[in-house]
Amino acid sequence: MAIYLAPPGHSYHGIGDFDIGKIGYGAKNFTADFSRTAEYQKIARLGYVDIRYPTDNLFGVRFEPWHIKIA
């Protein structure tokens, strides 16, 4: 399993992005498995919520369905 960590001062969390997850799902919240949960599906249907790193992102970052983009 690859681990990614932005260097200090280079995370979008500093401008308001946040992570979401399913209670009781543990570390699987931070895998692509999260995208198959009812919680993720509900967030995706809202339309005004955007994922920072979708599967086709231009940053080359792995798919992060838990990372919600603010701006």
Backbone as a chain_set.jsonl record, in Angstrom:
{"seq": "MAIYLAPPGHSYHGIGDFDIGKIGYGAKNFTADFSRTAEYQKIARLGYVDIRYPTDNLFGVRFEPWHIKIA", "coords": {"N": [[0.847, -1.182, 0.0], [0.649, 2.121, -0.927], [1.789, 5.109, 0.603], [0.972, 8.459, 0.984], [2.039, 11.731, 1.649], [1.733, 15.084, 1.989], [4.225, 17.614, 1.935], [4.907, 19.842, 4.738], [2.898, 22.751, 4.639], [2.039, 22.385, 2.037], [-0.407, 21.201, 1.617], [-3.789, 20.902, 0.644], [-5.516, 20.937, 2.712], [-4.901, 23.014, 4.33], [-6.22, 25.177, 3.255], [-8.828, 24.713, 3.645], [-9.898, 22.271, 2.65], [-11.222, 19.022, 3.458], [-11.389, 15.778, 5.05], [-13.54, 12.95, 4.733], [-15.432, 10.211, 6.118], [-16.624, 6.885, 6.905], [-18.212, 5.909, 9.823], [-16.747, 3.495, 11.857], [-15.459, 2.224, 9.786], [-12.782, 2.385, 9.699], [-9.349, 2.2, 8.674], [-9.97, 1.667, 6.049], [-11.416, 3.783, 5.143], [-9.646, 5.409, 3.923], [-9.008, 4.404, 1.441], [-9.67, 3.255, -1.925], [-11.889, 1.716, -1.541], [-13.679, 3.126, 0.01], [-15.187, 4.584, -1.804], [-17.211, 2.937, -2.537], [-19.098, 2.936, -0.588], [-22.257, 3.677, 1.034], [-22.24, 6.175, 2.194], [-20.333, 7.651, 0.733], [-21.573, 7.576, -1.789], [-23.855, 9.1, -1.3], [-22.759, 11.636, -0.735], [-21.575, 12.123, -3.251], [-23.827, 12.372, -4.855], [-24.858, 14.809, -4.058], [-23.833, 16.882, -5.567], [-22.81, 19.554, -5.247], [-20.573, 19.111, -3.861], [-17.185, 18.419, -4.213], [-14.589, 16.23, -5.225], [-11.195, 16.343, -4.442], [-9.125, 14.798, -5.613], [-9.95, 13.07, -8.106], [-10.256, 10.038, -10.105], [-9.097, 10.71, -12.553], [-7.36, 12.881, -12.117], [-5.235, 15.748, -12.679], [-2.963, 16.036, -11.212], [-1.658, 13.693, -10.774], [-2.04, 12.28, -8.496], [-3.059, 9.575, -6.418], [-6.39, 8.168, -6.532], [-8.561, 9.689, -4.333], [-11.222, 9.381, -2.729], [-12.173, 10.298, -0.32], [-11.249, 12.845, 0.174], [-12.333, 15.972, 0.293], [-12.918, 18.795, -1.69], [-12.749, 22.279, -1.204], [-12.254, 24.856, -2.388]], "CA": [[0.0, 0.0, 0.0], [1.414, 3.366, -1.003], [1.42, 6.152, 1.559], [1.278, 9.785, 0.461], [1.977, 12.779, 2.646], [2.204, 16.362, 1.451], [5.153, 18.3, 2.844], [4.286, 20.949, 5.47], [2.586, 23.935, 3.856], [1.668, 22.034, 0.67], [-1.641, 20.43, 1.616], [-5.005, 21.692, 0.448], [-6.239, 21.014, 3.986], [-4.595, 24.328, 4.881], [-7.14, 26.183, 2.718], [-10.198, 24.343, 3.961], [-10.293, 20.919, 2.267], [-11.381, 18.139, 4.611], [-11.579, 14.361, 4.776], [-14.764, 12.363, 5.257], [-15.333, 8.771, 6.259], [-17.742, 6.132, 7.457], [-17.957, 5.472, 11.194], [-16.498, 2.074, 11.987], [-14.82, 1.696, 8.578], [-11.354, 2.388, 9.993], [-8.373, 2.591, 7.654], [-10.548, 1.521, 4.702], [-11.893, 5.101, 4.726], [-8.584, 6.053, 3.151], [-8.728, 3.57, 0.279], [-10.712, 3.351, -2.951], [-13.074, 1.014, -1.029], [-14.621, 4.11, 0.531], [-16.062, 5.052, -2.882], [-18.305, 1.978, -2.695], [-19.987, 3.01, 0.571], [-23.458, 4.515, 0.897], [-21.87, 7.535, 2.591], [-19.694, 8.286, -0.426], [-22.576, 7.729, -2.845], [-24.715, 10.229, -0.939], [-21.967, 12.859, -0.947], [-21.404, 12.298, -4.697], [-25.118, 12.804, -5.419], [-25.174, 16.183, -3.676], [-23.507, 17.733, -6.699], [-22.013, 20.727, -4.93], [-19.363, 18.633, -3.2], [-16.235, 17.983, -5.236], [-13.444, 15.466, -4.733], [-9.942, 16.981, -4.869], [-8.324, 13.905, -6.451], [-10.705, 12.002, -8.767], [-9.393, 9.065, -10.783], [-8.426, 11.318, -13.7], [-6.821, 14.187, -11.739], [-4.037, 16.18, -13.398], [-1.832, 16.084, -10.296], [-1.024, 12.389, -10.707], [-2.248, 11.742, -7.145], [-3.992, 8.451, -6.422], [-7.807, 8.454, -6.293], [-8.831, 9.915, -2.909], [-12.633, 9.745, -2.632], [-12.444, 10.861, 1.014], [-10.689, 14.198, 0.255], [-13.32, 16.906, -0.261], [-12.356, 20.078, -2.121], [-13.53, 23.458, -0.863], [-12.101, 25.921, -3.395]], "C": [[0.889, 1.241, 0.0], [0.899, 4.362, 0.019], [1.863, 7.488, 0.985], [1.13, 10.796, 1.58], [2.542, 14.043, 2.029], [3.176, 16.985, 2.445], [4.435, 19.445, 3.569], [4.076, 22.175, 4.575], [2.127, 23.66, 2.439], [0.406, 21.184, 0.576], [-2.823, 21.361, 1.395], [-5.841, 21.754, 1.722], [-6.009, 22.374, 4.641], [-5.509, 25.429, 4.367], [-8.598, 25.774, 2.899], [-10.656, 22.973, 3.51], [-10.412, 20.063, 3.525], [-11.597, 16.704, 4.145], [-12.882, 13.898, 5.407], [-14.567, 10.856, 5.382], [-16.595, 8.195, 6.862], [-17.362, 5.66, 8.859], [-17.806, 3.955, 11.212], [-15.782, 1.444, 10.805], [-13.292, 1.69, 8.705], [-10.483, 2.861, 8.848], [-8.914, 2.461, 6.235], [-11.158, 2.831, 4.214], [-10.889, 5.784, 3.813], [-8.079, 5.153, 2.032], [-9.846, 3.789, -0.735], [-11.987, 2.629, -2.512], [-14.123, 1.991, -0.518], [-15.609, 4.562, -0.544], [-17.232, 4.111, -3.139], [-19.277, 1.993, -1.513], [-21.2, 3.896, 0.271], [-23.149, 5.964, 1.246], [-21.233, 8.294, 1.425], [-20.727, 8.554, -1.519], [-23.5, 8.911, -2.55], [-24.0, 11.551, -1.17], [-21.83, 13.146, -2.449], [-22.686, 12.817, -5.344], [-25.457, 14.247, -5.092], [-24.838, 17.187, -4.768], [-22.64, 18.937, -6.388], [-20.738, 20.363, -4.176], [-18.45, 18.066, -4.27], [-15.064, 17.26, -4.583], [-12.168, 16.103, -5.292], [-9.176, 16.103, -5.861], [-9.169, 12.774, -7.037], [-9.739, 11.075, -9.519], [-8.584, 9.682, -11.922], [-7.78, 12.671, -13.377], [-5.492, 14.475, -12.427], [-2.79, 16.226, -12.524], [-1.061, 14.771, -10.256], [-1.135, 11.749, -9.326], [-3.245, 10.594, -7.244], [-5.413, 8.938, -6.132], [-8.041, 8.55, -4.791], [-10.285, 10.339, -2.739], [-13.014, 10.388, -1.298], [-12.038, 12.32, 1.128], [-11.619, 15.163, -0.474], [-12.689, 18.28, -0.486], [-13.304, 21.212, -1.755], [-13.458, 24.51, -1.964], [-11.435, 25.409, -4.639]], "O": [[1.777, 1.377, 0.841], [-0.305, 4.439, 0.264], [3.005, 7.631, 0.549], [0.191, 10.719, 2.373], [3.695, 14.071, 1.598], [2.974, 16.896, 3.656], [3.445, 19.965, 3.054], [4.98, 22.58, 3.844], [1.847, 24.6, 1.695], [0.178, 20.521, -0.436], [-2.845, 22.481, 1.907], [-6.781, 22.545, 1.802], [-6.84, 22.831, 5.425], [-5.578, 26.503, 4.965], [-9.498, 26.421, 2.364], [-11.719, 22.527, 3.942], [-9.774, 20.35, 4.538], [-11.943, 16.456, 2.99], [-13.282, 14.378, 6.467], [-13.632, 10.298, 4.807], [-17.505, 8.916, 7.27], [-16.297, 5.073, 9.048], [-18.628, 3.228, 10.654], [-15.52, 0.242, 10.82], [-12.6, 1.06, 7.905], [-10.831, 3.804, 8.136], [-8.379, 3.077, 5.313], [-11.397, 2.993, 3.017], [-11.257, 6.646, 3.015], [-6.89, 5.136, 1.714], [-10.85, 4.433, -0.432], [-13.06, 2.898, -3.053], [-15.321, 1.719, -0.602], [-16.752, 4.889, -0.227], [-18.15, 4.456, -3.883], [-20.18, 1.159, -1.442], [-21.168, 4.745, -0.621], [-23.728, 6.881, 0.663], [-21.569, 9.451, 1.172], [-20.749, 9.636, -2.106], [-23.881, 9.641, -3.465], [-24.574, 12.48, -1.738], [-21.956, 14.296, -2.869], [-22.63, 13.617, -6.278], [-26.271, 14.856, -5.787], [-25.487, 18.227, -4.88], [-21.801, 19.307, -7.209], [-19.917, 21.234, -3.889], [-18.895, 17.314, -5.137], [-14.609, 17.647, -3.506], [-12.083, 16.37, -6.49], [-8.635, 16.61, -6.844], [-9.125, 11.648, -6.541], [-8.534, 11.325, -9.55], [-7.487, 9.21, -12.219], [-7.662, 13.52, -14.26], [-4.722, 13.561, -12.721], [-1.685, 16.43, -13.026], [0.065, 14.731, -9.76], [-0.419, 10.796, -9.017], [-4.167, 10.634, -8.058], [-5.6, 10.007, -5.55], [-7.756, 7.606, -4.054], [-10.564, 11.531, -2.615], [-14.094, 10.968, -1.184], [-12.437, 12.987, 2.083], [-11.683, 15.171, -1.703], [-12.029, 18.842, 0.388], [-14.512, 21.117, -1.97], [-14.49, 24.999, -2.423], [-11.229, 26.168, -5.586]]}, "num_chains": 1, "name": "protein.A"}
